[in-house]
């Protein structure tokens, strides 16, 4: 029998412990399989993601510490998380091209695994839900939602848990459109826009937009829809806007011949007054009988609603052609 010196025994024991705890061995957290496979190309535009994993012999997996990101967006809340697998099925199509998935586990030893796959580009995108919100929506803004799907059905959309079952109309075969105007005191953060289509055969199909919507209708404002800011206009043109329904809108113009910004105040005797309709729209036909090329107009706009609340003032500028 070979006798080992005590110091040598301690060294061998330390090496054994180090090897047993090294990532990649049976005791370490590891990924055993992912779907779709890394660097694969697939035709399916809405695949189910699967990540199979093992915590090894020395660690019980805490599923609350698992996270999954799709193209930088945390989708864990949409996933089914189990002790040995996480699966995720989205309600929207993945973008064509490269898609990147990041799996993380904050265990005894933090673990991260990243892989990507490619969704093959289709000749024609046949389905999808989109909307026009690019920033936080305020009072008077219109959220416009469009669904492309099979024709001849009935569609509606939801703004998360904030607003439900908003009707959509089939504007043309297979294209459904709906809208919602942000109302006073509306407030919602990071809402998912979803749509339900009931086909002509009675089948229900769900869709979702990947971009979330936030609403913060705190301030009473007037929005000018036309003309666009700093637009070139003829000496007669229409001013179209939107504010709270049945409000008195005051539009005070000033002129400037030197390219600067004109100034005025709501007490200006030349102000034009108009009432908004029951949906908040208003329209004014404005003009100057003498056309002077290069003349600038600055408009100072305010509104007073039915409760005598005054809006925040706003200005917009145009230039004669």
VOPAGU-2260 file (C-alpha; in pm, 1 decimal, decimal comma):
REM VOPAGU-2260
SITE   aa  ch    i         X         Y         Z
SITE  UNK   A    0       0,0       0,0       0,0
SITE  UNK   A    1     128,5     345,8     -95,4
SITE  UNK   A    2     141,1     589,5     192,3
SITE  UNK   A    3      91,5     959,9     111,8
SITE  UNK   A    4     229,4    1240,1     318,3
SITE  UNK   A    5     -33,4    1462,3     489,5
SITE  UNK   A    6      61,2    1772,3     280,0
SITE  UNK   A    7      24,3    1575,6     -43,9
SITE  UNK   A    8    -316,3    1448,3      68,3
SITE  UNK   A    9    -434,0    1807,1     129,1
SITE  UNK   A   10    -313,6    1917,3    -213,9
SITE  UNK   A   11    -494,1    1630,9    -387,3
SITE  UNK   A   12    -813,8    1703,4    -191,1
SITE  UNK   A   13    -800,7    2072,1    -293,6
SITE  UNK   A   14    -757,9    1978,3    -662,8
SITE  UNK   A   15   -1053,7    1737,1    -642,8
SITE  UNK   A   16   -1280,0    2007,9    -496,5
SITE  UNK   A   17   -1165,3    2260,5    -759,2
SITE  UNK   A   18   -1238,2    2021,5   -1046,2
SITE  UNK   A   19   -1579,9    1931,8    -906,5
SITE  UNK   A   20   -1684,9    2300,0    -896,3
SITE  UNK   A   21   -1545,5    2400,9   -1236,2
SITE  UNK   A   22   -1811,7    2513,3   -1497,5
SITE  UNK   A   23   -1870,5    2244,4   -1757,3
SITE  UNK   A   24   -1852,7    1954,3   -1510,4
SITE  UNK   A   25   -2151,0    1759,7   -1384,7
SITE  UNK   A   26   -2189,1    1988,2   -1077,7
SITE  UNK   A   27   -2214,4    2314,0   -1278,4
SITE  UNK   A   28   -2522,4    2478,5   -1430,5
SITE  UNK   A   29   -2533,5    2399,2   -1801,5
SITE  UNK   A   30   -2753,3    2422,6   -2110,5
SITE  UNK   A   31   -2834,9    2085,0   -2257,2
SITE  UNK   A   32   -3042,7    2194,2   -2558,7
SITE  UNK   A   33   -3199,0    2504,5   -2718,1
SITE  UNK   A   34   -3469,9    2540,5   -2984,0
SITE  UNK   A   35   -3438,2    2681,0   -3247,4
SITE  UNK   A   36   -3085,0    2552,5   -3276,4
SITE  UNK   A   37   -2796,2    2802,4   -3268,0
SITE  UNK   A   38   -2710,8    2954,8   -3607,7
SITE  UNK   A   39   -3006,9    2779,5   -3772,0
SITE  UNK   A   40   -3233,1    2926,7   -4041,4
SITE  UNK   A   41   -3606,7    2862,9   -4013,4
SITE  UNK   A   42   -3916,8    2957,1   -4211,7
SITE  UNK   A   43   -4155,9    2973,9   -3915,4
SITE  UNK   A   44   -4213,9    3337,9   -3819,5
SITE  UNK   A   45   -4346,4    3267,7   -3468,9
SITE  UNK   A   46   -4140,7    2978,1   -3326,7
SITE  UNK   A   47   -4166,5    2853,4   -2969,6
SITE  UNK   A   48   -3840,5    2902,1   -2780,8
SITE  UNK   A   49   -3710,7    2620,3   -2561,2
SITE  UNK   A   50   -3410,3    2617,5   -2328,2
SITE  UNK   A   51   -3330,2    2290,9   -2149,3
SITE  UNK   A   52   -3086,1    2310,1   -1859,2
SITE  UNK   A   53   -2938,1    2127,2   -1565,9
SITE  UNK   A   54   -2818,1    2259,6   -1232,3
SITE  UNK   A   55   -2577,4    1975,8   -1173,6
SITE  UNK   A   56   -2549,3    1769,6    -856,3
SITE  UNK   A   57   -2483,7    2047,3    -606,3
SITE  UNK   A   58   -2752,1    2305,2    -687,1
SITE  UNK   A   59   -3132,1    2302,9    -687,0
SITE  UNK   A   60   -3256,1    2539,3    -956,1
SITE  UNK   A   61   -3457,3    2838,9    -833,8
SITE  UNK   A   62   -3685,6    2917,0   -1131,0
SITE  UNK   A   63   -3744,3    3273,6   -1002,9
SITE  UNK   A   64   -3382,1    3351,0   -1090,6
SITE  UNK   A   65   -3419,7    3258,1   -1457,3
SITE  UNK   A   66   -3461,8    3528,3   -1721,6
SITE  UNK   A   67   -3503,4    3513,5   -2100,5
SITE  UNK   A   68   -3455,9    3803,0   -2341,7
SITE  UNK   A   69   -3560,4    3814,6   -2706,9
SITE  UNK   A   70   -3374,6    4077,6   -2910,5
SITE  UNK   A   71   -3304,8    4276,6   -2594,0
SITE  UNK   A   72   -3662,0    4260,8   -2455,2
SITE  UNK   A   73   -3732,6    4066,5   -2137,6
SITE  UNK   A   74   -3999,6    3806,5   -2225,3
SITE  UNK   A   75   -3973,5    3599,0   -1906,6
SITE  UNK   A   76   -4324,7    3698,2   -1802,7
SITE  UNK   A   77   -4459,5    3526,9   -2115,6
SITE  UNK   A   78   -4270,2    3203,9   -2048,5
SITE  UNK   A   79   -4348,1    2874,6   -1883,0
SITE  UNK   A   80   -4059,2    2811,2   -1643,6
SITE  UNK   A   81   -3995,5    2459,4   -1510,3
SITE  UNK   A   82   -3707,7    2307,5   -1309,4
SITE  UNK   A   83   -3540,6    2172,9   -1623,4
SITE  UNK   A   84   -3683,2    2383,7   -1908,5
SITE  UNK   A   85   -3818,1    2727,2   -2003,7
SITE  UNK   A   86   -4046,1    2769,1   -2306,1
SITE  UNK   A   87   -4182,8    3087,2   -2461,8
SITE  UNK   A   88   -4448,4    3137,4   -2728,1
SITE  UNK   A   89   -4506,9    3499,2   -2831,0
SITE  UNK   A   90   -4830,1    3637,9   -2970,4
SITE  UNK   A   91   -4646,6    3825,2   -3245,3
SITE  UNK   A   92   -4421,2    3734,4   -3536,9
SITE  UNK   A   93   -4046,1    3756,3   -3494,3
SITE  UNK   A   94   -3868,6    4002,3   -3725,6
SITE  UNK   A   95   -3716,6    3853,3   -4037,3
SITE  UNK   A   96   -3340,6    3808,2   -4017,6
SITE  UNK   A   97   -3120,9    3748,2   -3714,2
SITE  UNK   A   98   -3288,5    3702,1   -3373,6
SITE  UNK   A   99   -3080,9    3687,0   -3055,4
SITE  UNK   A  100   -3181,0    3507,4   -2734,8
SITE  UNK   A  101   -3011,3    3559,3   -2397,4
SITE  UNK   A  102   -3070,1    3317,4   -2109,4
SITE  UNK   A  103   -2945,4    3407,3   -1761,4
SITE  UNK   A  104   -2955,2    3235,4   -1425,2
SITE  UNK   A  105   -2854,7    3418,6   -1107,8
SITE  UNK   A  106   -2758,1    3115,0    -904,3
SITE  UNK   A  107   -2462,7    3041,8    -679,5
SITE  UNK   A  108   -2250,5    3108,1    -986,6
SITE  UNK   A  109   -2419,2    3355,0   -1230,8
SITE  UNK   A  110   -2472,4    3188,8   -1568,8
SITE  UNK   A  111   -2532,6    3344,1   -1911,1
SITE  UNK   A  112   -2595,6    3178,0   -2246,0
SITE  UNK   A  113   -2655,1    3360,0   -2576,0
SITE  UNK   A  114   -2743,4    3224,3   -2914,9
SITE  UNK   A  115   -2907,6    3340,8   -3235,0
SITE  UNK   A  116   -3099,0    3206,3   -3530,4
SITE  UNK   A  117   -3237,4    3348,9   -3855,2
SITE  UNK   A  118   -3600,8    3385,9   -3962,2
SITE  UNK   A  119   -3603,3    3355,9   -4339,2
SITE  UNK   A  120   -3744,0    3658,3   -4519,9
SITE  UNK   A  121   -4082,5    3594,8   -4678,2
SITE  UNK   A  122   -4172,2    3741,8   -5012,7
SITE  UNK   A  123   -4482,0    3899,8   -4860,7
SITE  UNK   A  124   -4575,3    3958,0   -4497,3
SITE  UNK   A  125   -4935,1    3842,2   -4466,2
SITE  UNK   A  126   -5008,6    3901,2   -4098,7
SITE  UNK   A  127   -4916,2    4145,9   -3829,3
SITE  UNK   A  128   -5035,2    4413,4   -3584,5
SITE  UNK   A  129   -4884,1    4762,2   -3578,9
SITE  UNK   A  130   -4959,5    5101,2   -3423,8
SITE  UNK   A  131   -4843,3    5460,6   -3463,4
SITE  UNK   A  132   -4728,4    5542,2   -3107,0
SITE  UNK   A  133   -4362,1    5648,7   -3109,1
SITE  UNK   A  134   -4354,7    5817,4   -2765,5
SITE  UNK   A  135   -4573,9    5869,7   -2459,3
SITE  UNK   A  136   -4927,3    5960,1   -2569,7
SITE  UNK   A  137   -5094,3    6270,4   -2426,4
SITE  UNK   A  138   -5448,6    6401,9   -2411,8
SITE  UNK   A  139   -5589,0    6449,4   -2762,0
SITE  UNK   A  140   -5338,4    6215,9   -2929,7
SITE  UNK   A  141   -5486,4    5944,5   -3148,0
SITE  UNK   A  142   -5357,5    5589,2   -3118,4
SITE  UNK   A  143   -5403,2    5423,1   -3458,3
SITE  UNK   A  144   -5386,0    5044,1   -3480,9
SITE  UNK   A  145   -5367,9    4835,0   -3799,7
SITE  UNK   A  146   -5404,1    4459,6   -3836,4
SITE  UNK   A  147   -5312,4    4266,9   -4150,4
SITE  UNK   A  148   -5478,1    3926,1   -4151,5
SITE  UNK   A  149   -5718,9    3713,0   -4349,9
SITE  UNK   A  150   -6012,6    3908,2   -4493,0
SITE  UNK   A  151   -6381,0    3886,8   -4411,3
SITE  UNK   A  152   -6353,8    3870,9   -4032,0
SITE  UNK   A  153   -6435,3    4094,2   -3736,9
SITE  UNK   A  154   -6152,6    4248,8   -3536,8
SITE  UNK   A  155   -6102,9    4448,3   -3218,5
SITE  UNK   A  156   -5801,3    4561,9   -3018,6
SITE  UNK   A  157   -5705,6    4608,5   -2654,3
SITE  UNK   A  158   -5468,6    4854,9   -2489,2
SITE  UNK   A  159   -5336,7    4611,9   -2230,1
SITE  UNK   A  160   -5567,5    4608,4   -1928,8
SITE  UNK   A  161   -5643,0    4980,5   -1975,9
SITE  UNK   A  162   -5902,6    4964,9   -2257,8
SITE  UNK   A  163   -6067,7    4655,0   -2397,6
SITE  UNK   A  164   -6254,8    4552,5   -2711,2
SITE  UNK   A  165   -6206,8    4866,2   -2923,6
SITE  UNK   A  166   -6373,2    4806,6   -3259,8
SITE  UNK   A  167   -6173,8    4782,5   -3582,0
SITE  UNK   A  168   -6310,8    4821,6   -3934,7
SITE  UNK   A  169   -6194,7    4631,6   -4241,4
SITE  UNK   A  170   -6069,3    4925,5   -4449,0
SITE  UNK   A  171   -5976,2    4695,4   -4738,5
SITE  UNK   A  172   -5965,1    4318,7   -4775,0
SITE  UNK   A  173   -5741,1    4183,3   -4501,7
SITE  UNK   A  174   -5657,7    4524,6   -4349,8
SITE  UNK   A  175   -5837,2    4618,1   -4027,4
SITE  UNK   A  176   -5802,5    4963,2   -3869,7
SITE  UNK   A  177   -5907,1    5107,7   -3535,5
SITE  UNK   A  178   -5823,1    5407,4   -3320,6
SITE  UNK   A  179   -5853,4    5550,9   -2972,7
SITE  UNK   A  180   -5825,1    5918,3   -2876,0
SITE  UNK   A  181   -5647,6    5977,4   -2545,7
SITE  UNK   A  182   -5891,7    6130,7   -2298,9
SITE  UNK   A  183   -5852,1    6357,1   -1999,1
SITE  UNK   A  184   -5696,8    6176,3   -1699,7
SITE  UNK   A  185   -5604,5    5864,4   -1905,2
SITE  UNK   A  186   -5294,9    5709,7   -1753,0
SITE  UNK   A  187   -5128,3    5378,2   -1839,1
SITE  UNK   A  188   -4770,0    5256,7   -1864,9
SITE  UNK   A  189   -4612,5    4994,0   -2090,7
SITE  UNK   A  190   -4934,7    4849,3   -2228,1
SITE  UNK   A  191   -4924,1    4573,1   -2488,4
SITE  UNK   A  192   -5145,2    4631,3   -2792,0
SITE  UNK   A  193   -5328,1    4309,7   -2878,2
SITE  UNK   A  194   -5596,5    4223,7   -3131,0
SITE  UNK   A  195   -5848,6    3945,7   -3171,3
SITE  UNK   A  196   -5974,9    3844,3   -3513,8
SITE  UNK   A  197   -6288,3    3631,9   -3548,0
SITE  UNK   A  198   -6270,3    3478,0   -3893,9
SITE  UNK   A  199   -6564,9    3414,9   -4123,5
SITE  UNK   A  200   -6557,0    3053,5   -3999,0
SITE  UNK   A  201   -6578,3    3159,4   -3634,3
SITE  UNK   A  202   -6215,7    3087,0   -3547,9
SITE  UNK   A  203   -6049,7    3327,2   -3301,7
SITE  UNK   A  204   -5692,9    3436,9   -3377,9
SITE  UNK   A  205   -5486,1    3658,3   -3146,2
SITE  UNK   A  206   -5217,1    3906,8   -3246,7
SITE  UNK   A  207   -4988,5    4141,5   -3054,7
SITE  UNK   A  208   -4757,3    4429,3   -3133,6
SITE  UNK   A  209   -4405,1    4405,4   -2995,0
SITE  UNK   A  210   -4389,1    4780,0   -2917,4
SITE  UNK   A  211   -4551,2    4879,3   -2585,8
SITE  UNK   A  212   -4762,9    5194,1   -2539,5
SITE  UNK   A  213   -4761,1    5443,0   -2251,0
SITE  UNK   A  214   -5025,7    5710,5   -2187,6
SITE  UNK   A  215   -4996,5    6015,0   -1962,2
SITE  UNK   A  216   -5283,2    6260,9   -2007,7
SITE  UNK   A  217   -5201,6    6507,9   -1730,1
SITE  UNK   A  218   -5188,1    6842,9   -1908,8
SITE  UNK   A  219   -5467,3    7022,1   -2094,7
SITE  UNK   A  220   -5322,9    7104,9   -2436,7
SITE  UNK   A  221   -5417,5    7208,0   -2787,5
SITE  UNK   A  222   -5267,9    7010,8   -3076,3
SITE  UNK   A  223   -5237,5    7152,4   -3425,9
SITE  UNK   A  224   -5284,0    6878,7   -3685,4
SITE  UNK   A  225   -5238,0    7099,8   -3993,5
SITE  UNK   A  226   -5033,6    7274,5   -4118,0
SITE  UNK   A  227   -4716,2    7103,1   -4005,6
SITE  UNK   A  228   -4467,9    7306,5   -3793,3
SITE  UNK   A  229   -4268,7    7556,6   -4003,9
SITE  UNK   A  230   -4461,4    7456,6   -4317,3
SITE  UNK   A  231   -4464,1    7665,5   -4635,4
SITE  UNK   A  232   -4823,1    7782,6   -4693,9
SITE  UNK   A  233   -5026,2    7992,2   -4936,1
SITE  UNK   A  234   -5164,4    8324,1   -4813,3
SITE  UNK   A  235   -5497,7    8146,5   -4745,1
SITE  UNK   A  236   -5487,7    7816,1   -4557,7
SITE  UNK   A  237   -5679,3    7608,4   -4301,8
SITE  UNK   A  238   -5572,3    7556,1   -3943,0
SITE  UNK   A  239   -5696,4    7220,3   -3810,6
SITE  UNK   A  240   -5650,6    7106,5   -3453,8
SITE  UNK   A  241   -5780,4    6903,1   -3165,7
SITE  UNK   A  242   -5837,1    6966,0   -2796,1
SITE  UNK   A  243   -6099,0    6881,3   -2534,4
SITE  UNK   A  244   -6454,7    6857,4   -2673,8
SITE  UNK   A  245   -6670,7    7171,0   -2671,4
SITE  UNK   A  246   -6384,7    7403,6   -2581,7
SITE  UNK   A  247   -6340,0    7764,9   -2689,7
SITE  UNK   A  248   -6016,5    7788,3   -2887,3
SITE  UNK   A  249   -5834,3    8118,1   -2930,7
SITE  UNK   A  250   -5580,7    8155,7   -3214,3
SITE  UNK   A  251   -5382,7    8481,2   -3211,2
SITE  UNK   A  252   -5157,3    8547,7   -3515,9
SITE  UNK   A  253   -4859,5    8779,8   -3551,0
SITE  UNK   A  254   -4648,5    8859,4   -3856,5
SITE  UNK   A  255   -4275,7    8895,6   -3892,4
SITE  UNK   A  256   -4096,3    9015,0   -4205,5
SITE  UNK   A  257   -3743,8    8944,6   -4087,3
SITE  UNK   A  258   -3740,6    8570,7   -4038,3
SITE  UNK   A  259   -3762,2    8595,0   -3658,9
SITE  UNK   A  260   -4023,0    8461,2   -3421,1
SITE  UNK   A  261   -4322,7    8684,0   -3362,0
SITE  UNK   A  262   -4475,5    8735,6   -3019,9
SITE  UNK   A  263   -4828,4    8788,0   -2901,8
SITE  UNK   A  264   -5053,4    8718,9   -2602,7
SITE  UNK   A  265   -5399,6    8572,1   -2544,2
SITE  UNK   A  266   -5530,4    8926,8   -2495,8
SITE  UNK   A  267   -5442,9    9014,3   -2855,7
SITE  UNK   A  268   -5745,5    9185,1   -3011,8
SITE  UNK   A  269   -5680,7    9006,5   -3342,8
SITE  UNK   A  270   -5738,0    8656,9   -3197,5
SITE  UNK   A  271   -5968,7    8422,5   -3384,5
SITE  UNK   A  272   -6208,3    8218,8   -3170,4
SITE  UNK   A  273   -6367,1    7888,0   -3263,6
SITE  UNK   A  274   -6544,6    7607,6   -3074,3
SITE  UNK   A  275   -6419,7    7250,6   -3087,8
SITE  UNK   A  276   -6682,9    6989,5   -3170,6
SITE  UNK   A  277   -6798,3    6700,0   -2952,0
SITE  UNK   A  278   -6487,5    6504,4   -3054,7
SITE  UNK   A  279   -6249,7    6794,4   -2992,2
SITE  UNK   A  280   -6179,7    6890,1   -3355,4
SITE  UNK   A  281   -6175,6    7249,0   -3476,8
SITE  UNK   A  282   -6098,6    7420,3   -3806,3
SITE  UNK   A  283   -6024,0    7783,1   -3897,5
SITE  UNK   A  284   -5977,7    7931,8   -4243,6
SITE  UNK   A  285   -5703,2    8193,3   -4216,1
SITE  UNK   A  286   -5559,7    8428,1   -4473,6
SITE  UNK   A  287   -5388,9    8755,9   -4551,9
SITE  UNK   A  288   -5513,1    8939,8   -4864,4
SITE  UNK   A  289   -5168,4    9054,6   -4970,3
SITE  UNK   A  290   -4916,2    8783,5   -5046,2
SITE  UNK   A  291   -4565,0    8875,6   -4938,7
SITE  UNK   A  292   -4310,7    8604,4   -5010,8
SITE  UNK   A  293   -4101,1    8513,1   -4708,6
SITE  UNK   A  294   -4344,8    8649,9   -4450,8
SITE  UNK   A  295   -4357,5    8447,4   -4129,1
SITE  UNK   A  296   -4663,5    8385,7   -3914,6
SITE  UNK   A  297   -4650,3    8287,8   -3548,6
SITE  UNK   A  298   -4973,2    8166,3   -3386,4
SITE  UNK   A  299   -5037,8    8163,3   -3012,5
SITE  UNK   A  300   -5309,4    7910,4   -2926,9
SITE  UNK   A  301   -5504,1    7846,3   -2606,0
SITE  UNK   A  302   -5835,2    7681,5   -2516,2
SITE  UNK   A  303   -6090,2    7699,6   -2234,3
SITE  UNK   A  304   -6296,7    7388,0   -2168,4
SITE  UNK   A  305   -6653,4    7353,2   -2040,0
SITE  UNK   A  306   -6531,6    7366,6   -1678,2
SITE  UNK   A  307   -6343,8    7693,9   -1742,7
SITE  UNK   A  308   -6004,7    7521,7   -1728,3
SITE  UNK   A  309   -5744,0    7695,1   -1943,8
SITE  UNK   A  310   -5501,9    7492,5   -2154,7
SITE  UNK   A  311   -5127,4    7530,1   -2161,6
SITE  UNK   A  312   -5043,6    7785,3   -2433,6
SITE  UNK   A  313   -4875,6    7658,1   -2748,0
SITE  UNK   A  314   -4722,9    7828,6   -3051,5
SITE  UNK   A  315   -4661,7    7717,9   -3406,6
SITE  UNK   A  316   -4497,1    7886,2   -3702,9
SITE  UNK   A  317   -4553,9    7890,8   -4078,4
SITE  UNK   A  318   -4397,9    8074,9   -4369,5
SITE  UNK   A  319   -4560,2    8207,6   -4684,9
SITE  UNK   A  320   -4443,1    8052,3   -5010,1
